[in-house]
Amino acid sequence: MTRVSRLCSCAVLLLSLTTACSNPAAPENQGPAPPSVKQFVGLLDPGGFQFFSFTVANIGTTELTLQVLRPADTPLPALSTPLTLMVGTPLGESCSSPLNELVVQPALVPQISIPTTPNTYCAALSDPAGQLPLSAYFSVRIVHP
């Protein structure tokens, strides 16, 4: 191969590489963002109330699940005491304007499922009737867009 033909081959190769690099493929549609998962955990006293604020970034469905309710500081088995689970909008140190409110027991499937838009929301767990026999640790799973 002569020197001129080698130079021409190199020029063609460089031109094709430059063209390929200057025209990148458009990114593929990544689809919706994966949901955000939060754990709202705490200690609920008999007749007590606890709340947790969270921010939803996208339009979609928000789900709440009371997963765990167990006596505090004792080896007693898990509790099945009915409690009030609510999703609403925060107001100071409380959760007001309920969007959905249910009496629930611990479960593995969502108990509240509501459509939400970008905004700040709150989840609340309470024992309004004072049915808890003693203070209990709880865990509420919140899945939102």
C-alpha positions in Angstrom: 0.0 0.0 0.0 1.4 3.4 -1.0 1.8 6.2 1.4 -1.0 8.2 -0.4 -3.4 5.3 -0.1 -2.6 4.9 3.6 -3.3 8.6 4.1 -6.6 8.4 2.2 -7.6 5.3 4.3 -6.8 7.2 7.5 -8.7 10.3 6.4 -11.8 8.2 5.5 -11.6 6.4 8.9 -11.3 9.7 10.8 -14.1 11.3 8.9 -16.4 8.3 9.6 -15.5 8.4 13.3 -16.0 12.2 13.5 -19.4 11.9 11.9 -20.5 9.0 14.2 -19.4 11.0 17.3 -21.0 14.3 16.2 -24.4 12.7 15.6 -25.2 10.7 18.8 -28.4 8.6 18.9 -31.3 10.2 20.7 -31.7 8.8 24.2 -34.4 6.2 24.5 -37.5 7.0 26.5 -36.7 5.8 30.0 -40.4 5.6 31.0 -41.8 6.8 34.4 -39.4 7.2 37.3 -39.4 4.4 39.8 -41.7 4.9 42.8 -40.3 6.4 46.0 -40.6 4.2 49.1 -40.7 5.7 52.6 -41.0 4.1 56.0 -43.0 6.0 58.6 -42.0 4.4 61.9 -42.5 5.3 65.5 -44.0 4.6 68.9 -47.8 5.0 69.4 -49.2 5.3 72.9 -52.7 4.2 73.8 -55.0 7.0 72.5 -52.1 8.6 70.7 -51.4 10.2 67.3 -48.3 10.2 65.1 -47.8 11.8 61.7 -45.2 11.9 58.9 -44.9 14.4 56.0 -43.7 13.4 52.6 -43.4 15.1 49.2 -44.8 13.6 46.0 -42.8 14.7 42.9 -45.0 13.2 40.1 -48.6 12.5 39.3 -49.6 8.9 40.1 -50.9 6.7 42.9 -49.8 6.8 46.5 -50.2 3.7 48.7 -50.1 3.3 52.4 -49.7 0.1 54.4 -49.6 -0.4 58.1 -47.1 -3.3 58.1 -46.0 -3.7 61.7 -47.6 -3.2 65.2 -45.8 -4.7 68.1 -45.7 -4.0 71.8 -42.9 -1.7 72.9 -40.1 -3.2 75.1 -41.8 -6.6 75.6 -41.5 -10.0 74.0 -45.2 -10.2 73.5 -46.5 -11.2 70.0 -47.5 -8.7 67.3 -50.7 -6.7 67.9 -53.8 -6.7 65.7 -55.5 -3.7 67.3 -57.5 -1.6 64.8 -56.0 1.8 64.3 -56.9 4.8 62.1 -54.6 5.3 59.1 -55.0 8.5 57.2 -53.4 10.4 54.3 -54.0 14.2 54.0 -52.2 17.5 53.9 -49.9 18.7 56.8 -51.0 21.7 58.9 -48.3 22.7 61.5 -47.7 19.7 63.8 -50.7 17.8 62.6 -52.2 16.1 59.5 -55.4 17.8 58.4 -57.8 17.7 55.5 -58.0 13.9 55.1 -58.0 12.6 51.6 -58.6 9.1 52.8 -59.0 7.6 56.3 -59.6 4.0 57.2 -59.6 1.8 60.3 -56.9 -0.9 59.6 -54.9 -3.7 61.2 -51.4 -4.6 60.1 -51.3 -6.2 56.6 -49.0 -7.0 53.7 -51.0 -5.3 51.0 -51.8 -1.5 50.7 -54.8 -0.4 52.8 -55.0 3.1 51.2 -54.5 3.8 47.6 -55.2 7.3 46.2 -54.3 9.4 43.2 -51.8 12.2 44.0 -50.3 15.2 42.2 -47.0 16.9 43.1 -47.5 18.3 46.6 -46.6 17.8 50.2 -48.8 15.2 52.0 -48.9 13.5 55.4 -49.6 10.1 56.7 -51.1 9.8 60.2 -51.7 6.8 62.5 -53.9 7.1 65.6 -55.7 5.2 68.3 -58.7 7.5 68.8 -60.7 5.0 70.8 -57.7 4.1 73.1 -57.8 0.4 72.2 -54.1 -0.2 72.3 -53.4 -2.2 75.5 -49.9 -0.6 75.7 -47.4 1.5 73.7 -46.5 -0.1 70.4 -43.9 0.3 67.7 -45.4 0.7 64.2 -44.2 0.8 60.6 -46.2 2.3 57.8 -44.9 1.8 54.2 -45.6 4.7 51.9 -45.1 4.2 48.1 -45.5 7.3 45.9 -44.6 8.6 42.5 
